[in-house]
Amino acid sequence: MSKKDETPKLTLSDYDEIDIGFGIDIGGSGIKGAPVHLRTGEVIGKRFRLPTPEKSTPQAVAEVLAAVVEHFNVPKTAHIGLTFPGIILHGVAASSANMDKGWIGTDIGQVVKEATGHRAYIVNDADAAGYAETRYGAAQGQDGVVIVITLGTGIGSGLINDGVLVPNVELGHLEIDGYDAETRAASSIKEREGLSYEKWAVRLQRYFSHVEFLFSPDLFVVGGGISKDHEKFLPLLKLRAPIVPAKLRNTAGIVGAAALADRYL
Ligand code: BGC
């Protein structure tokens, strides 16, 4: 089957009547979108991914967002959930550690509206992933404090207490041993420095122990692309709280954003 054939042909009534949402996840290397079944948290059909523009300015990314929305023929009145890898205050980016700095101060909802014609709910990428894992994934039904950590270009974090998301906690930027934590322990650093899983796990241990000391979570969930190889590093970590791999893996951002858009727009 060609990619085109796998793209679901959904209509507005599907979005309205059978609880479908649409999510887009902006990452350091790719921008991915898909329709989402909001009752189950499943992505419908195949995700569509385009590379993040090398110079990831709002204008350049807006063109990619338009292409993703067009690929799925999202009905004009359907809402979109969109993740961004930075602090989001009422739809406006307040930081941009791994994307173009031109995003800071940008009303992202406005950018999406102009590029696609759709109303959008904007959420930090790790917050979206955390919400999705709590509602549909590895932390479903977990009471108390859940911390979802995404390991990728940077370190993202989502803090959820009894199912309620506390947004923008930014635990990837904790200063540990004089370093911004994500510059030591993100999976991009493992790759860049050619660290073995064992060597990287020493840095992860330092990181997770510190987060555990500060927040005493009941559960850690670990996401990001590298979480598919969780067997190679999660068993090396010794923590009081259980630490488990994310269930939704690379769809968590899309799913969480779609679900939050449905909830708040
Ligand atoms: C950003 C966070 C983001 C994380 C993962 C960090 O550098 O500050 O907002 O969630 O990277 O993309």
Boltz pocket constraint, residues with backbone or C-beta under 6 A from the ligand:
constraints:
  - pocket:
      binder: B
      contacts: [[A, 84], [A, 85], [A, 86], [A, 87], [A, 95], [A, 97], [A, 98], [A, 124], [A, 125], [A, 126], [A, 127], [A, 150], [A, 152], [A, 153], [A, 154], [A, 155], [A, 156], [A, 157], [A, 170], [A, 172], [A, 173], [A, 182]]
      max_distance: 6.0
